[in-house]
Amino acid sequence: MVDDQYRGLLTEREREILDGEAEVSDNYRYRVVSRIRTKIENVDEDVEILAENREDLLEELREAVCENNE
């Protein structure tokens, strides 16, 4: 079993599926996308906790997310 302790938002398998490196059914791809959307929604709660308790980590998150969008 792969240790997901230090992964980002996506698992290695999710990355493979989104990159098109893994052959999966359309139904399975849809379920993966749905799971990722749920993860993104859960980030809101994480941001609130960071804002209340660790502004420094929240800033690091913002930099990482915004830097990669350019």
Phi and psi restraints in degrees (range 20) as a CNS / XPLOR table:
assign (resid 1 and name C) (resid 2 and name N)
       (resid 2 and name CA) (resid 2 and name C) 1.0 -78.9 20.0 2
assign (resid 2 and name N) (resid 2 and name CA)
       (resid 2 and name C) (resid 3 and name N) 1.0 138.3 20.0 2
assign (resid 2 and name C) (resid 3 and name N)
       (resid 3 and name CA) (resid 3 and name C) 1.0 -81.3 20.0 2
assign (resid 3 and name N) (resid 3 and name CA)
       (resid 3 and name C) (resid 4 and name N) 1.0 109.4 20.0 2
assign (resid 3 and name C) (resid 4 and name N)
       (resid 4 and name CA) (resid 4 and name C) 1.0 -90.3 20.0 2
assign (resid 4 and name N) (resid 4 and name CA)
       (resid 4 and name C) (resid 5 and name N) 1.0 8.7 20.0 2
assign (resid 4 and name C) (resid 5 and name N)
       (resid 5 and name CA) (resid 5 and name C) 1.0 -55.9 20.0 2
assign (resid 5 and name N) (resid 5 and name CA)
       (resid 5 and name C) (resid 6 and name N) 1.0 -36.1 20.0 2
assign (resid 5 and name C) (resid 6 and name N)
       (resid 6 and name CA) (resid 6 and name C) 1.0 -114.8 20.0 2
assign (resid 6 and name N) (resid 6 and name CA)
       (resid 6 and name C) (resid 7 and name N) 1.0 21.3 20.0 2
assign (resid 6 and name C) (resid 7 and name N)
       (resid 7 and name CA) (resid 7 and name C) 1.0 -78.7 20.0 2
assign (resid 7 and name N) (resid 7 and name CA)
       (resid 7 and name C) (resid 8 and name N) 1.0 165.5 20.0 2
assign (resid 7 and name C) (resid 8 and name N)
       (resid 8 and name CA) (resid 8 and name C) 1.0 -85.1 20.0 2
assign (resid 8 and name N) (resid 8 and name CA)
       (resid 8 and name C) (resid 9 and name N) 1.0 -148.5 20.0 2
assign (resid 8 and name C) (resid 9 and name N)
       (resid 9 and name CA) (resid 9 and name C) 1.0 -63.8 20.0 2
assign (resid 9 and name N) (resid 9 and name CA)
       (resid 9 and name C) (resid 10 and name N) 1.0 -38.7 20.0 2
assign (resid 9 and name C) (resid 10 and name N)
       (resid 10 and name CA) (resid 10 and name C) 1.0 -102.0 20.0 2
assign (resid 10 and name N) (resid 10 and name CA)
       (resid 10 and name C) (resid 11 and name N) 1.0 146.4 20.0 2
assign (resid 10 and name C) (resid 11 and name N)
       (resid 11 and name CA) (resid 11 and name C) 1.0 -79.2 20.0 2
assign (resid 11 and name N) (resid 11 and name CA)
       (resid 11 and name C) (resid 12 and name N) 1.0 166.2 20.0 2
assign (resid 11 and name C) (resid 12 and name N)
       (resid 12 and name CA) (resid 12 and name C) 1.0 -59.5 20.0 2
assign (resid 12 and name N) (resid 12 and name CA)
       (resid 12 and name C) (resid 13 and name N) 1.0 -41.7 20.0 2
assign (resid 12 and name C) (resid 13 and name N)
       (resid 13 and name CA) (resid 13 and name C) 1.0 -63.4 20.0 2
assign (resid 13 and name N) (resid 13 and name CA)
       (resid 13 and name C) (resid 14 and name N) 1.0 -43.4 20.0 2
assign (resid 13 and name C) (resid 14 and name N)
       (resid 14 and name CA) (resid 14 and name C) 1.0 -61.6 20.0 2
assign (resid 14 and name N) (resid 14 and name CA)
       (resid 14 and name C) (resid 15 and name N) 1.0 -39.2 20.0 2
assign (resid 14 and name C) (resid 15 and name N)
       (resid 15 and name CA) (resid 15 and name C) 1.0 -61.4 20.0 2
assign (resid 15 and name N) (resid 15 and name CA)
       (resid 15 and name C) (resid 16 and name N) 1.0 -44.6 20.0 2
assign (resid 15 and name C) (resid 16 and name N)
       (resid 16 and name CA) (resid 16 and name C) 1.0 -60.6 20.0 2
assign (resid 16 and name N) (resid 16 and name CA)
       (resid 16 and name C) (resid 17 and name N) 1.0 -42.7 20.0 2
assign (resid 16 and name C) (resid 17 and name N)
       (resid 17 and name CA) (resid 17 and name C) 1.0 -66.6 20.0 2
assign (resid 17 and name N) (resid 17 and name CA)
       (resid 17 and name C) (resid 18 and name N) 1.0 -46.4 20.0 2
assign (resid 17 and name C) (resid 18 and name N)
       (resid 18 and name CA) (resid 18 and name C) 1.0 -67.1 20.0 2
assign (resid 18 and name N) (resid 18 and name CA)
       (resid 18 and name C) (resid 19 and name N) 1.0 -33.7 20.0 2
assign (resid 18 and name C) (resid 19 and name N)
       (resid 19 and name CA) (resid 19 and name C) 1.0 -75.3 20.0 2
assign (resid 19 and name N) (resid 19 and name CA)
       (resid 19 and name C) (resid 20 and name N) 1.0 -9.9 20.0 2
assign (resid 19 and name C) (resid 20 and name N)
       (resid 20 and name CA) (resid 20 and name C) 1.0 81.4 20.0 2
assign (resid 20 and name N) (resid 20 and name CA)
       (resid 20 and name C) (resid 21 and name N) 1.0 11.4 20.0 2
assign (resid 20 and name C) (resid 21 and name N)
       (resid 21 and name CA) (resid 21 and name C) 1.0 -79.8 20.0 2
assign (resid 21 and name N) (resid 21 and name CA)
       (resid 21 and name C) (resid 22 and name N) 1.0 -19.0 20.0 2
assign (resid 21 and name C) (resid 22 and name N)
       (resid 22 and name CA) (resid 22 and name C) 1.0 -112.1 20.0 2
assign (resid 22 and name N) (resid 22 and name CA)
       (resid 22 and name C) (resid 23 and name N) 1.0 133.3 20.0 2
assign (resid 22 and name C) (resid 23 and name N)
       (resid 23 and name CA) (resid 23 and name C) 1.0 -88.0 20.0 2
assign (resid 23 and name N) (resid 23 and name CA)
       (resid 23 and name C) (resid 24 and name N) 1.0 111.8 20.0 2
assign (resid 23 and name C) (resid 24 and name N)
       (resid 24 and name CA) (resid 24 and name C) 1.0 -134.6 20.0 2
assign (resid 24 and name N) (resid 24 and name CA)
       (resid 24 and name C) (resid 25 and name N) 1.0 161.7 20.0 2
assign (resid 24 and name C) (resid 25 and name N)
       (resid 25 and name CA) (resid 25 and name C) 1.0 -69.5 20.0 2
assign (resid 25 and name N) (resid 25 and name CA)
       (resid 25 and name C) (resid 26 and name N) 1.0 159.4 20.0 2
assign (resid 25 and name C) (resid 26 and name N)
       (resid 26 and name CA) (resid 26 and name C) 1.0 -60.7 20.0 2
assign (resid 26 and name N) (resid 26 and name CA)
       (resid 26 and name C) (resid 27 and name N) 1.0 -37.5 20.0 2
assign (resid 26 and name C) (resid 27 and name N)
       (resid 27 and name CA) (resid 27 and name C) 1.0 -62.8 20.0 2
assign (resid 27 and name N) (resid 27 and name CA)
       (resid 27 and name C) (resid 28 and name N) 1.0 -43.9 20.0 2
assign (resid 27 and name C) (resid 28 and name N)
       (resid 28 and name CA) (resid 28 and name C) 1.0 -66.6 20.0 2
assign (resid 28 and name N) (resid 28 and name CA)
       (resid 28 and name C) (resid 29 and name N) 1.0 -41.4 20.0 2
assign (resid 28 and name C) (resid 29 and name N)
       (resid 29 and name CA) (resid 29 and name C) 1.0 -59.6 20.0 2
assign (resid 29 and name N) (resid 29 and name CA)
       (resid 29 and name C) (resid 30 and name N) 1.0 -41.5 20.0 2
assign (resid 29 and name C) (resid 30 and name N)
       (resid 30 and name CA) (resid 30 and name C) 1.0 -60.4 20.0 2
assign (resid 30 and name N) (resid 30 and name CA)
       (resid 30 and name C) (resid 31 and name N) 1.0 -43.7 20.0 2
assign (resid 30 and name C) (resid 31 and name N)
       (resid 31 and name CA) (resid 31 and name C) 1.0 -63.9 20.0 2
assign (resid 31 and name N) (resid 31 and name CA)
       (resid 31 and name C) (resid 32 and name N) 1.0 -38.7 20.0 2
assign (resid 31 and name C) (resid 32 and name N)
       (resid 32 and name CA) (resid 32 and name C) 1.0 -63.3 20.0 2
assign (resid 32 and name N) (resid 32 and name CA)
       (resid 32 and name C) (resid 33 and name N) 1.0 -46.2 20.0 2
assign (resid 32 and name C) (resid 33 and name N)
       (resid 33 and name CA) (resid 33 and name C) 1.0 -61.4 20.0 2
assign (resid 33 and name N) (resid 33 and name CA)
       (resid 33 and name C) (resid 34 and name N) 1.0 -39.8 20.0 2
assign (resid 33 and name C) (resid 34 and name N)
       (resid 34 and name CA) (resid 34 and name C) 1.0 -62.9 20.0 2
assign (resid 34 and name N) (resid 34 and name CA)
       (resid 34 and name C) (resid 35 and name N) 1.0 -42.4 20.0 2
assign (resid 34 and name C) (resid 35 and name N)
       (resid 35 and name CA) (resid 35 and name C) 1.0 -62.6 20.0 2
assign (resid 35 and name N) (resid 35 and name CA)
       (resid 35 and name C) (resid 36 and name N) 1.0 -40.1 20.0 2
assign (resid 35 and name C) (resid 36 and name N)
       (resid 36 and name CA) (resid 36 and name C) 1.0 -66.0 20.0 2
assign (resid 36 and name N) (resid 36 and name CA)
       (resid 36 and name C) (resid 37 and name N) 1.0 -39.8 20.0 2
assign (resid 36 and name C) (resid 37 and name N)
       (resid 37 and name CA) (resid 37 and name C) 1.0 -60.7 20.0 2
assign (resid 37 and name N) (resid 37 and name CA)
       (resid 37 and name C) (resid 38 and name N) 1.0 -40.2 20.0 2
assign (resid 37 and name C) (resid 38 and name N)
       (resid 38 and name CA) (resid 38 and name C) 1.0 -63.1 20.0 2
assign (resid 38 and name N) (resid 38 and name CA)
       (resid 38 and name C) (resid 39 and name N) 1.0 -41.6 20.0 2
assign (resid 38 and name C) (resid 39 and name N)
       (resid 39 and name CA) (resid 39 and name C) 1.0 -60.7 20.0 2
assign (resid 39 and name N) (resid 39 and name CA)
       (resid 39 and name C) (resid 40 and name N) 1.0 -42.3 20.0 2
assign (resid 39 and name C) (resid 40 and name N)
       (resid 40 and name CA) (resid 40 and name C) 1.0 -63.1 20.0 2
assign (resid 40 and name N) (resid 40 and name CA)
       (resid 40 and name C) (resid 41 and name N) 1.0 -41.5 20.0 2
assign (resid 40 and name C) (resid 41 and name N)
       (resid 41 and name CA) (resid 41 and name C) 1.0 -61.3 20.0 2
assign (resid 41 and name N) (resid 41 and name CA)
       (resid 41 and name C) (resid 42 and name N) 1.0 -37.4 20.0 2
assign (resid 41 and name C) (resid 42 and name N)
       (resid 42 and name CA) (resid 42 and name C) 1.0 -70.5 20.0 2
assign (resid 42 and name N) (resid 42 and name CA)
       (resid 42 and name C) (resid 43 and name N) 1.0 -18.7 20.0 2
assign (resid 42 and name C) (resid 43 and name N)
       (resid 43 and name CA) (resid 43 and name C) 1.0 -63.2 20.0 2
assign (resid 43 and name N) (resid 43 and name CA)
       (resid 43 and name C) (resid 44 and name N) 1.0 -30.9 20.0 2
assign (resid 43 and name C) (resid 44 and name N)
       (resid 44 and name CA) (resid 44 and name C) 1.0 -54.4 20.0 2
assign (resid 44 and name N) (resid 44 and name CA)
       (resid 44 and name C) (resid 45 and name N) 1.0 -45.9 20.0 2
assign (resid 44 and name C) (resid 45 and name N)
       (resid 45 and name CA) (resid 45 and name C) 1.0 -64.7 20.0 2
assign (resid 45 and name N) (resid 45 and name CA)
       (resid 45 and name C) (resid 46 and name N) 1.0 -40.8 20.0 2
assign (resid 45 and name C) (resid 46 and name N)
       (resid 46 and name CA) (resid 46 and name C) 1.0 -60.9 20.0 2
assign (resid 46 and name N) (resid 46 and name CA)
       (resid 46 and name C) (resid 47 and name N) 1.0 -41.3 20.0 2
assign (resid 46 and name C) (resid 47 and name N)
       (resid 47 and name CA) (resid 47 and name C) 1.0 -63.5 20.0 2
assign (resid 47 and name N) (resid 47 and name CA)
       (resid 47 and name C) (resid 48 and name N) 1.0 -41.2 20.0 2
assign (resid 47 and name C) (resid 48 and name N)
       (resid 48 and name CA) (resid 48 and name C) 1.0 -61.4 20.0 2
assign (resid 48 and name N) (resid 48 and name CA)
       (resid 48 and name C) (resid 49 and name N) 1.0 -43.8 20.0 2
assign (resid 48 and name C) (resid 49 and name N)
       (resid 49 and name CA) (resid 49 and name C) 1.0 -64.5 20.0 2
assign (resid 49 and name N) (resid 49 and name CA)
       (resid 49 and name C) (resid 50 and name N) 1.0 -42.8 20.0 2
assign (resid 49 and name C) (resid 50 and name N)
       (resid 50 and name CA) (resid 50 and name C) 1.0 -64.3 20.0 2
assign (resid 50 and name N) (resid 50 and name CA)
       (resid 50 and name C) (resid 51 and name N) 1.0 -41.3 20.0 2
assign (resid 50 and name C) (resid 51 and name N)
       (resid 51 and name CA) (resid 51 and name C) 1.0 -61.2 20.0 2
assign (resid 51 and name N) (resid 51 and name CA)
       (resid 51 and name C) (resid 52 and name N) 1.0 -37.0 20.0 2
assign (resid 51 and name C) (resid 52 and name N)
       (resid 52 and name CA) (resid 52 and name C) 1.0 -80.1 20.0 2
assign (resid 52 and name N) (resid 52 and name CA)
       (resid 52 and name C) (resid 53 and name N) 1.0 -26.9 20.0 2
assign (resid 52 and name C) (resid 53 and name N)
       (resid 53 and name CA) (resid 53 and name C) 1.0 -123.7 20.0 2
assign (resid 53 and name N) (resid 53 and name CA)
       (resid 53 and name C) (resid 54 and name N) 1.0 -28.2 20.0 2
assign (resid 53 and name C) (resid 54 and name N)
       (resid 54 and name CA) (resid 54 and name C) 1.0 -146.1 20.0 2
assign (resid 54 and name N) (resid 54 and name CA)
       (resid 54 and name C) (resid 55 and name N) 1.0 76.5 20.0 2
assign (resid 54 and name C) (resid 55 and name N)
       (resid 55 and name CA) (resid 55 and name C) 1.0 -58.4 20.0 2
assign (resid 55 and name N) (resid 55 and name CA)
       (resid 55 and name C) (resid 56 and name N) 1.0 -32.3 20.0 2
assign (resid 55 and name C) (resid 56 and name N)
       (resid 56 and name CA) (resid 56 and name C) 1.0 -63.6 20.0 2
assign (resid 56 and name N) (resid 56 and name CA)
       (resid 56 and name C) (resid 57 and name N) 1.0 -41.5 20.0 2
assign (resid 56 and name C) (resid 57 and name N)
       (resid 57 and name CA) (resid 57 and name C) 1.0 -71.2 20.0 2
assign (resid 57 and name N) (resid 57 and name CA)
       (resid 57 and name C) (resid 58 and name N) 1.0 -34.5 20.0 2
assign (resid 57 and name C) (resid 58 and name N)
       (resid 58 and name CA) (resid 58 and name C) 1.0 -62.5 20.0 2
assign (resid 58 and name N) (resid 58 and name CA)
       (resid 58 and name C) (resid 59 and name N) 1.0 -40.7 20.0 2
assign (resid 58 and name C) (resid 59 and name N)
       (resid 59 and name CA) (resid 59 and name C) 1.0 -64.3 20.0 2
assign (resid 59 and name N) (resid 59 and name CA)
       (resid 59 and name C) (resid 60 and name N) 1.0 -40.5 20.0 2
assign (resid 59 and name C) (resid 60 and name N)
       (resid 60 and name CA) (resid 60 and name C) 1.0 -62.0 20.0 2
assign (resid 60 and name N) (resid 60 and name CA)
       (resid 60 and name C) (resid 61 and name N) 1.0 -40.6 20.0 2
assign (resid 60 and name C) (resid 61 and name N)
       (resid 61 and name CA) (resid 61 and name C) 1.0 -62.7 20.0 2
assign (resid 61 and name N) (resid 61 and name CA)
       (resid 61 and name C) (resid 62 and name N) 1.0 -45.9 20.0 2
assign (resid 61 and name C) (resid 62 and name N)
       (resid 62 and name CA) (resid 62 and name C) 1.0 -59.7 20.0 2
assign (resid 62 and name N) (resid 62 and name CA)
       (resid 62 and name C) (resid 63 and name N) 1.0 -43.5 20.0 2
assign (resid 62 and name C) (resid 63 and name N)
       (resid 63 and name CA) (resid 63 and name C) 1.0 -62.6 20.0 2
assign (resid 63 and name N) (resid 63 and name CA)
       (resid 63 and name C) (resid 64 and name N) 1.0 -42.7 20.0 2
assign (resid 63 and name C) (resid 64 and name N)
       (resid 64 and name CA) (resid 64 and name C) 1.0 -65.6 20.0 2
assign (resid 64 and name N) (resid 64 and name CA)
       (resid 64 and name C) (resid 65 and name N) 1.0 -42.5 20.0 2
assign (resid 64 and name C) (resid 65 and name N)
       (resid 65 and name CA) (resid 65 and name C) 1.0 -73.0 20.0 2
assign (resid 65 and name N) (resid 65 and name CA)
       (resid 65 and name C) (resid 66 and name N) 1.0 -46.1 20.0 2
assign (resid 65 and name C) (resid 66 and name N)
       (resid 66 and name CA) (resid 66 and name C) 1.0 -71.8 20.0 2
assign (resid 66 and name N) (resid 66 and name CA)
       (resid 66 and name C) (resid 67 and name N) 1.0 -36.5 20.0 2
assign (resid 66 and name C) (resid 67 and name N)
       (resid 67 and name CA) (resid 67 and name C) 1.0 -60.4 20.0 2
assign (resid 67 and name N) (resid 67 and name CA)
       (resid 67 and name C) (resid 68 and name N) 1.0 -40.1 20.0 2
assign (resid 67 and name C) (resid 68 and name N)
       (resid 68 and name CA) (resid 68 and name C) 1.0 -79.8 20.0 2
assign (resid 68 and name N) (resid 68 and name CA)
       (resid 68 and name C) (resid 69 and name N) 1.0 -8.0 20.0 2
assign (resid 68 and name C) (resid 69 and name N)
       (resid 69 and name CA) (resid 69 and name C) 1.0 -90.3 20.0 2
assign (resid 69 and name N) (resid 69 and name CA)
       (resid 69 and name C) (resid 70 and name N) 1.0 -7.0 20.0 2
